[in-house]
Amino acid sequence: MFLFRLRAALALCAASLAFAGDARAEGAIHERIPYAGDAEDAPTLDLYLPAPSDTRPPLLAFVQSRFWQDDRRVDELVHGLARPLQHEGAAVALIRHRAAPQYAHPRQAEDVAAALAYLFEHADEYGYDPARIALAGRGSGAQLAALVALDPHYLAEHHLSPDALIGVGAHSGVYDLDPEGGFENEEERETVAEAFPKPADRKSGSPISHLRADAPLFLVTFAEADVPDAEPRGLAFAKALRDAGHPAAEAFGIPGRDYRSQLDLNADANPLRQHLLALLGLGPAYTSLSETFAMRRFWRDPSFHSADFWKDSKQVKTHDATPEFSEDLNLPFIATGGTPRLHPQHYQALDLIPWLERHADRVGRGRYLVLTNARGEKAFFSLAALREVEPQIVIGIDAERELFRIVDFYHTDRRTTWQQPEVDTWILARPVGAFLYFAKPAPPSIDARAIGRFSLTPESFAVVDADPLAPLGDLAPADRELVTDELHCIGCHAFRGVGGRASHLRARDGERVGGYGLPLEEYPPPVWRRYCFEQAEVAGLIGANPVPLGEHAQALFELVERERARTATPPP
């Protein structure tokens, strides 16, 4: 039922899955466990175990490293990473390695491999599941985790294979230690030279030099406010893995976080928390990384395209992105309860009216424009009124020419309340796509909200001569405004045969799926009453945010009831 704005639950740059786990009793902590001999300088690890349960917990082995030196800021990893995962039922090992420059490559990678060997060997002693061990790290720790998972010789020294890992989390890592043009950051350049003093070391130590199609699953992340180059490095590394034939390597941005705070997993809203729990198999089934990766693969090359708009490339204009434009662009994210995520510098657009005239043979001719987007939502405009606000079809922002790749993910718990009593959480998508933007402020007569104006393809446009709202013409002005302007009901539902049939787009394949917006008159009377007067309760059942009807609830309820009575078939 589309009288509710659906609550956003994922951000995949972003996309991620949100849920809240039950707090668990605190488990045991074992500190400074030597894993590579008992020499004075032998490296150690700390092990955090959850409270005992009927099943063995998974283990996240996290490489504690800063510029290939021992990370002294251990508290942030203890309280931000280990403790939250421990409370969710995971075991966590914080692995220290011998530090550069005293020890150079390959000693750090050898230490990580030795730590993993220890953790596999002692799984029964500590009670975690050796079949569910994942490896992760941040910065230089991500480089070491990726290297040990990709170059099998490190684990082979311990008669192990990277296949034993269920996955790798690589966060804000350096994956090419000898990049073309060198490192711009002086500190990074110096520490790489200390830890990898020879050119051959930098090559053999670069995960990008050991790409394998049969490597473990790779979850690659970077933060929105990360260190320089973290985003392009992460994206390039995940792409290189995929280009090498790897079927499960994806990169995700973590919105609202920086290099350090992305690993603060205390907040349920941190997407990295959800991803790591999914990696460890501790989240609900719908948060699985295989499903998340499938979603990412589809929306990288979606079945919806705006390429045909670019055939008019000579008419495409580039504009500076004003604050007003950015606010409009972010409407799809705000509509699902999220926060603005996109802050472009420029955008590319076609002037709507000339585009319609050039393509009149396809879109039609007339005085009115009807939009039908990929989700089945509709928007209705008078072309005369549109001309006054300089409408544009936005088809690109900055370097992105396919706006269907920019997508918001969300979930619901039910498709309807009266036909589906049991919870059935499903992941859905709301792509930006091409969209209609008004360069001048739109008057109240033009609905300027997101409904029907986003997720547009060239097939979304229809120009007609007859007023599409004519069937509503004999309504009292207040009633007409109620369904067209005040609540914009006909964007998602039909009334008197006028309006949309809005649906969801399934995240994994973009297919339109159930929960369709029915004509208002077709809702069963008890259901209709509940939707009008029990908004919060019904929205909670669906897993959505209610659209407040406020003072309009009674008027809308009575309008639909009158229409139902008017069109009812008289008894024989």
Secondary structure, 3 states (H helix, E strand, C coil): CCCEEECEEECCCCCCCCCCCCCCCCCCEEEEEECCCCCCCCCEEEEECCCCCCCCCCEEEEECEECCEECCCHHHHHHHHHHHHHHCCCEEEEECCCCCCCCCCCHHHHHHHHHHHHHHHCHHHHCCCCCCEEEEEECHHHHHHHHHHHCCHHHHCCCCCHHHEEEEEEECCCCCCCCCCCCCCHHHHHHHHHHCCCHHHHHHCCHHHHCCCCCCCEEEEEEEECCCCHHHHHHHHHHHHHHCCCCCEEEEEEEEEECCHHHCCCCCCCHHHHHHHHHCCCCCHHHCHHHHHHHHHHHHCCCCCCHHHHHHHHHCEEEECCHHHHHHHCHHHHHCCCCCCCCCCEEEEEEHHHHHHHCHHHHCCCCEEEEECCCCCEEEEEHHHHHCCCEEEEEEECCECCHHHCEEEEEECCCCCCCCCCCCCEEEEEECCEEEEECCCCCCCCCCCCCCCCCECHHHEEEECCCCCHHHCCCCHHHHHHHHHHCCHHHCCEECCEECCCCEEECCCCCEECCCCCCHHHCCHHHHHHHHHCHHHHHHHHCEEECCCHHHHHHHHHHHHHHHHHHCCCCC
